Amino acid sequence: MLQASDTCVRISGTVRADAVAASGRQAGSGSYRMEPGARVQIDVRKQTEYGPLRAVIAVGNLRR
């Protein structure tokens, strides 16, 4: 909750990093790759004279 306000702000997120390694039959023919991902979400809530107001912003790329 913000001080001196009836607005509530929640910030959350996730970070992921996958590493995939594979080896071939011959020496030095292995492969390696990284698959990073991150997501941030901001959730804002406020009580208004018309009822509750909520705004959600989500940005990221958490894919598999």
KAVENFEN-V274565 format. One record per pair of residues at least 24 apart in sequence whose ideal C-beta (glycine too) atoms are under 7 Angstrom apart, sorted by the first residue. I is the first residue (numbers start at 1). J is the second residue. D is the distance in whole Angstrom. If there is no record, write none. Layout:
i=I j=J d=D
i=I j=J d=D
This chain:
i=6 j=46 d=6
i=6 j=47 d=5
i=7 j=44 d=7
i=7 j=46 d=5
i=8 j=45 d=5
i=9 j=42 d=7
i=9 j=44 d=5
i=10 j=43 d=4
i=11 j=42 d=5
i=12 j=41 d=5
i=13 j=38 d=7
i=13 j=39 d=6
i=13 j=40 d=4
i=13 j=41 d=6
i=14 j=38 d=7
i=14 j=39 d=5
i=14 j=62 d=6
i=16 j=62 d=6
i=37 j=61 d=6
i=37 j=62 d=4
i=37 j=63 d=6
